[in-house]
Amino acid sequence: MFFTGLSGAGKSTLAQALAIKLMEEGNRPVTLLDGDIVRKNVSSELGFSKEHRDLNILRIAFVASEITPDEAAHRILLKLETMGFVR
């Protein structure tokens, strides 16, 4: 799942609650990539211009595509590219 929205809208809170619930069910691996944490550790040189926000999203999608065993994140990365995001 990929949550998007305005700052302070509750994306991280919702994602954390969902991750906990999925882990409790125990039938699938769960990895949570929080945009703020990724920005701090992977994209700290970026600001908040449209171009930098887009690049940060692309980086998150790339990281997700590298850690998932299936094709879902790879499809998201390809979709972002068709929407004008460039690797």
Helices and strands as residue ranges (DSSP letters): H 11-25, H 35-42, H 50-67, H 72-82
